[in-house]
Amino acid sequence: MTSHDPMPTESGGGPASVDLLAAALRRDAADLEVYAQVLSGTLADALPPGSVAVERKRGMADRLAGREGRVARVDVSLGEQRLVLNLSGGRPSGEICQEVRGVVLSRRPVALDEWVRKLAEAVATRAESDARARAALERLLLGG
């Protein structure tokens, strides 16, 4: 192992667990619809209530069939950081916002990989102190 390799750690929040989580979050990214469903469900389980907002688009066929519709946007609020993933138009685009008391101070567009990495870091940090988040994280990493 070189000095540039991430050091595996035993605790839930080290570089190795963040890498594993980021890989798990990317796992279904090829199929955006599946990815959005898995991501929004996992986040809702792992983070405190109200931290995850999912915006869906429902066409007439969805309404007639009683389906929820397609996920168009996932908005994750984590303290002063807000991570937004737009899935409309078939191409995912990420945004990282700094927010204080509901006022957005800055917005930074990011690639999907960077967005997933920031999300993985936030969820891993949350899992260190929250049993429910830790259980959701384990389900995601184990594929269950």
C-alpha positions in Angstrom: 0.0 0.0 0.0 1.4 3.4 -0.9 1.0 6.6 1.0 -1.7 7.7 -1.5 -4.0 4.7 -0.9 -6.9 5.2 1.4 -6.4 3.5 4.7 -9.1 0.9 5.5 -10.6 1.5 8.8 -12.7 -0.5 11.3 -15.1 2.4 12.1 -18.1 3.3 10.0 -16.8 6.6 8.8 -13.3 6.0 7.4 -12.1 6.3 3.8 -12.8 2.6 3.1 -16.4 2.7 4.2 -17.0 5.9 2.2 -15.5 4.3 -0.9 -17.7 1.2 -0.4 -20.8 3.4 0.1 -20.0 5.5 -2.9 -19.6 2.4 -5.0 -23.0 1.0 -3.7 -24.7 4.3 -4.4 -23.3 4.2 -8.0 -24.2 0.6 -8.5 -27.4 1.1 -10.4 -26.6 4.5 -12.0 -26.7 3.0 -15.5 -30.5 2.7 -15.2 -31.5 6.1 -13.9 -35.0 5.1 -13.0 -33.8 2.2 -10.8 -31.0 4.4 -9.5 -33.4 7.1 -8.4 -35.8 4.6 -6.7 -33.0 2.9 -4.8 -31.3 6.2 -3.9 -34.5 7.9 -2.7 -35.6 4.9 -0.6 -32.2 4.3 0.9 -31.7 8.0 1.8 -35.2 8.2 3.4 -34.2 5.3 5.6 -30.7 6.5 6.5 -31.3 10.2 7.2 -33.6 12.0 9.6 -37.2 12.6 8.6 -37.5 15.7 6.5 -33.9 15.5 5.2 -34.8 14.0 1.9 -37.3 15.5 -0.6 -38.2 13.6 -3.8 -40.0 15.3 -6.6 -41.7 13.1 -9.1 -43.2 13.6 -12.5 -46.4 11.8 -13.2 -47.7 11.4 -16.7 -51.3 10.5 -17.6 -50.3 6.8 -17.8 -48.9 6.9 -14.3 -52.0 8.6 -13.0 -54.3 6.0 -14.6 -52.2 3.1 -13.4 -51.9 4.5 -9.9 -48.1 4.8 -10.1 -46.1 7.4 -8.2 -44.3 8.5 -11.4 -40.7 9.0 -12.2 -38.2 10.6 -9.8 -37.2 13.9 -11.3 -35.2 15.4 -8.4 -33.8 14.3 -5.1 -33.0 17.0 -2.6 -31.0 16.1 0.5 -30.5 18.6 3.3 -27.7 17.9 5.7 -27.2 20.8 8.1 -25.8 23.7 6.1 -25.2 21.6 3.0 -27.8 20.6 0.5 -27.2 18.1 -2.3 -29.5 18.2 -5.3 -29.7 15.6 -8.0 -31.8 16.5 -11.1 -32.8 13.5 -13.2 -35.1 15.1 -15.6 -34.1 15.1 -19.3 -32.4 11.7 -19.0 -29.0 13.1 -17.9 -28.3 13.4 -14.2 -26.9 16.7 -12.9 -25.7 17.3 -9.4 -25.5 20.5 -7.4 -24.0 21.2 -4.0 -25.4 24.1 -2.2 -24.3 25.9 1.0 -27.4 27.0 2.9 -27.9 28.9 6.1 -31.3 29.2 7.7 -33.0 28.4 4.4 -31.0 30.9 2.4 -28.7 29.5 -0.3 -25.4 31.2 -0.2 -23.7 29.3 -3.0 -24.5 26.7 -5.7 -21.9 24.5 -7.4 -22.7 22.2 -10.2 -20.9 18.9 -9.9 -20.6 15.7 -11.9 -22.5 12.6 -10.7 -19.4 11.0 -9.3 -18.6 14.0 -7.1 -22.2 14.3 -6.0 -22.3 10.6 -5.0 -19.0 10.9 -3.1 -20.2 13.9 -1.1 -23.5 12.1 -0.3 -21.5 9.0 0.8 -19.4 11.1 3.1 -22.5 12.7 4.7 -24.3 9.4 5.1 -21.2 7.6 6.6 -20.8 10.5 9.0 -24.4 10.3 10.0 -24.2 6.5 10.4 -21.4 6.9 13.0 -23.9 8.3 15.5 -27.3 7.0 14.4 -28.3 3.3 14.6 -31.1 3.7 12.1 -28.7 5.2 9.6 -26.1 2.5 10.3 -28.7 -0.2 9.6 -29.8 1.4 6.3 -26.2 1.8 5.3 -25.5 -1.9 6.0 -28.6 -2.9 3.9 -27.3 -0.7 1.0 -23.7 -2.1 1.2 -25.0 -5.7 1.5 -27.5 -5.3 -1.4 -30.4 -6.2 0.8 
